Amino acid sequence: PQLSAALGRDDAADYSALLDWGLRLTVLLALPCAVALLVFPTALVAVLYQHGAFTPNDVTQTVRALMGYGVGLMGLVCIKILAPGFYARQDIRTPVKIAVVVLILTQCMNAVFVPYLGHAGLALSIGLAALVNAAWLFVGLRRRGIYVPAPGWAGFAWRVALATLLLGALLGWAAHAIDWVALSAYRWRRAGWLAACLGAAAALYFGTLLACGMKLRQFVKP
């Protein structure tokens, strides 16, 4: 709705600024989540699902698929930001054309990955295809001059990269320091450890951003 309103005012600068805000917010929140899915998946799956008939082998198989989705999480979320950049301009055809080509690409990757990775290959194909889809939409918006990145992306990127690196290191350590599968008999203890690890990772992530001078209030409202 905000994009459509900016278009109705013929305010190209505000239109681009809204897309820029959405992309920055996506990077800020989705990138650390993607890293968590890649380095901390066993803990997440074990705590949420390893109960009753859900066996340790089921945890392992689910983790493989979850990591495949983690690869493409940034793409999956960015599509929700970039595609409306076309939709608000009444351009439905471009995102659909891209989606059709990406669907074909996904099937081709399935043919390559599934024989070797099984069900995880399906998730990986979807994740990689989402990255291609998002990149294609981004390039389309840039080439048409619809989206012009606002100043400050370099400083924003290195701060988020540093904070994400520290978050990933902490979660990676926790993933190996605690035997999440073996703690299945201690559900509440295991859930407490998970909450503590995620809370510490979030505190480290946002604390690092603040220490590096990032003002998080700028993301509250475009």
Secondary structure, DSSP 8 states (H G I E B T S, - for coil): -HHHHHHHTT-HHHHHHHHHHHHHHHHHHHHHHHHHHHHSHHHHHHHHH-STT--HHHHHHHHHHHHHHHHTHHHHHHHHHHHHHHHTTT--HHHHHHHHHHHHHHHHHHHHHHHHHTHHHHHHHHHHHHHHHHHHHHHHHHHTTS----TTHHHHHHHHHHHHHHHHHHHHHHHHHS-TTGGGG-HHHHHHHHHHHHHHHHHHHHHHHHHTT--GGGGT--
